[in-house]
């Protein structure tokens, strides 16, 4: 392994772990301070957006405003900002508020199922055997998480399932929609603009300006961790890793995120996970490896959530 590959691997593992830790920090704030998920989502997106945009502007002052001259690219940016980033961030935190960080992260990792369905419809073509297996594993894993294998009711609440599936769907949009504009303008600028636009829209429509849940230094510290360590730093590390080892290997290594979220949630916050939860989580995360291997054979790449 070269130094660059070693650096890329460490960056992806660190970024994924920080994403998982950030989810547990959100769970902590929901449990102990009653944070509003809409406020937390909008404010963290606004702050992260400002940081990323500032960095992108300093790197490329001349080309920073090029996207404004292209109406089609602006439309794509808005779709990415609202239906991708904003809804993905909001639904993820809403799922945590109804359950825990581990469960929310695992449910979000169902997004490759939507990638498969989208690819088969747009191409159009029939799903491959590997893809059918991936969908079956995802369905089995979700069933185990939701019911623990019982037939007399749900273990997870209905809002948890709805928000979790919405997180997976919006994560699919978040991964697929900005591909062309990221190639043209760079991932940092597009993500920064997406964070700022999505955060501003959610902040206004959710009337978050009338909410101030931060009440002591402890809640403030965890809020800062979520905004900058779990969002800006984690994203920067992930993109560095993608540049060093490629999106395919990065997608597989980033599967440390649901593992980190579950372990941290269990050890720190006392969240209980049972055998069906573990088996279901393994089945869902395995979908990433199956679909990524398939893309690798076709010369394509898959980005992580």
N, C-alpha and C positions, 0 to 999 in steps of 0.2 A: 504493500500500500504506500503510495507516494504521500508527501507532506500535504499536498493539496487535497487528496482524497481523505486523509486523516482529519484535516481541518473541516472539510465539508461534512463528514460523518458526525464529528463532535458538535458542529453548529446545528445540524438537524435534530440530533438527540437533545441538545440543550433547548432549542426552540420548542420542540414538542413537549418537553417536560415543563417549560414555563407556561405554555398554553394550558396544560393540565393543572398546574399550580394556580393559575389565574382563575380557572373554573372553581376550584376549591375555595379560593378567596371570596368569590362571588357567593358561594354557598354559605360561607361564614357570615358575610354581611346580611344575607337574607335571614339567617337563623337568629342572629344576635341583635341586629339593628333594624330589621324590618325594611330594608332598602327597597325602593320601587324599581323593578326591572327596567321599565321604560326610561326612567331618569338615569339610571346607571349606564344603560346602553347608549343613550343619546350623548351624555356628557363625555363618556370615555371615547366615543367615536369622534366628537368634536376636538378634544384635546389631542388625540392620536393623529387626527387629520392635519391639524396645525403643525405638529412636529414634522410629519412626513413631507408635507407640502413645502415647508421652509427648507428642509434638506434638499428636496428635488429642485427648488428654485436656485439654491446656491450652487448646485452642480451644473445646472443648465439654464442660465438666465435668458439666453436668446431664444431657445426653443420651447420655453415653458408655456408660452401663450399660443402655440401652434394649434392646439386642439380646439380653441375657440373659433377658428376659421372654418372648421369642418362640422357642418350641422349633423351629418350622419354619425360622426364619432361622438358628438355631444349626446345624441339620442342613446347611443350604446352605453355611454358613461352613466346616464341617468338610470337606465334599466339596471345596470350593474350596481349602482349606488343604492337604489331603493329595493328592488326585488332580489338582489344578491346580498350585498353587504349588510344593509340595514335589517332586513327581515332575518337573515342568518344570525346576526349578532343578538337581535332581540329574542328570537325564538329559542336560541341556545340558553340565554339567561333565564327566560321564562320557564324552560324545562328544568333548569337547576332549581328555580324557586319552588317548583312543585315536587321535585324529587331530590336529586343530588348530582354532583359534578360528574361522577363516573357514568351514571346512567344517561345523562344528557349527552356526554361526549360519544358514548357508544351508539346511541340512536342517531346522532348526527353522521356517524360513519356509515350510515345506510345510503349515502348519496351516490355511490357507484351504481346502485340499482337503477337510479334515474338516468345516469350516464348511458348505461346499456340500453334502456328503453328508448332514449332519445336517439342514440346512434342507429338502432334498428329501424326506427320510424323515418329518420331523415335520409338514410342511405339509399333506398330502403333495402333491408335484407332480413333474413331469419336469424334469430339469436344462435350463436355457436353453443356447442355442448358445455364448454367452460362457463359461458355466460348464464346458461340455464341452471347449472350447478350453483353459481354464485347467487342467483336470485333465490333458489331454494334454501341455501344456507342462511341468507339474510332473513327470509320469512320464518325459518325455524328458530333462528336466534331471537328475532323480535317476539315470537310467540312465547319462548321460554322466559324472556325478560318480563313480558306483560302478564303471564299467567303462572309461571313456575311449573308449567306442565299440567296444571289443573284445568278442569273443564267447568268449574262452578263459579267462575268470576275472574276479574282482573286483580292482579297484585299491584300493578301500577295504576294510578288514577287516569281517567280518560283525558283530562287536560295535559298530563305528562306525555301520553302517546301522541295527542294531536300536535302539541308544540314540538315534540321531538321529531315527528315526521315532517313537519313544516321546516324545521332546522335542516333536515337532510335534503329536502327539495330546494330550499334557498341556497344551500351549500353547493348543490349541483349548478344552479344558475351563477353563483359566485365564481365557480371554477371555469365554466364554459363561456359565459357571455363576454368577458373582457379580453379574450385571447388576442384579437387583432389590434386593439388599441394599446395593449401592453407592449406588443412588438414595436409599435410606432413611437410611443411616448415613454415607455419604461414603467416597470411595475411599481416603483416607489411613488411616482407622480400620480398614476392612475389610482392606486390604493389610497393615497392621501386625499385626492379629490373625492373619491368615493366615500371615504370616512366622513369628510367634511359635509358633503351634500346630504348623505343619508342621515348623519347625526343631526344636522340642522332641521331637516324635514321632520324627523321623529320628535325632536325637542319642541318644535312649534305645535305640531298636531296633538301631541300627548300633554301639552300644557305643563311641561316639566319645569318651566321657569318659576312656578309657584311651590316647588318642592326643594327642601334642603335637608336630606337625611343625615349628613355628616354632623355628628354631635360631640365627638371627642377625638383625641389624637390617635387612638387605636383604629377607629373607623377610617380616619383620614389616611393613615399609613396603608391600610389594605386597599383603599380606593386608588391611591397612587400606584401601588403595585399592579393592580388590574389595568390601569390606563397605560402605564409606561413600560413596566417589566413584562406583563403578560400580553401586551398588544404591540407596542412599538419595537421593543427589544426582541421579542419572540419572532415577529415578522422579519426583522432585519437579519436575524440569525438564520431563519429558514431560507430566505432568498440568497444569502451567501452560500448556504449549503447546496441549493439548487444549482447555483453557478459553478460550484466545485465538483459535484458528483452527478448532476443531472436530475431531472424531475422524477424519473422512474424509481431510482434508488431512494430518492428523498421521500417519495410517497410511502414506500414500505417502511423506512426508518421512522417516519412521522407517526406511525402506529403506536409509538411509545406514549402519545398523548392520552388516549383513553386508559392505558395502563397506569400512567402517572396520576391522572385524575382520580381513578378508583382507589389506588393505594394511599394517596395523600388524604382523600376524603375519609377512608376507613381509619387510618392511623391517627389523623389529627382531629377529625370531627366526629368520629365514632360511628360513621355510617356502616350499617351491616349489609354485607353481600352474601348471598346463599349460593349453594352449588349451581342451581339453575341459572342464576345471574352470571356466574363465571362462565358456564358452558355457552350460554346465549351470547355473551360478549365476545368469546373466542370465535364463535361461528360468524358473527357480524364482521369482526376485524379481519377474519380470513378472506372476506370478499375483496378487500384491498389487494391482497397478494395475488389472488386469482385474476382479477381484472388488470392489474398492473403488468403481470407476466404476459398476458394476452396482448396488451398494447406494446410491450417490448418487442414481441415477435413481429408486429406489424410496423415497427419503426416509429411508433407514436409515443407520446408521453402523457402521463396523468399527474395532475397537481393534487396536492393534499388539501384538506379542509383548512 
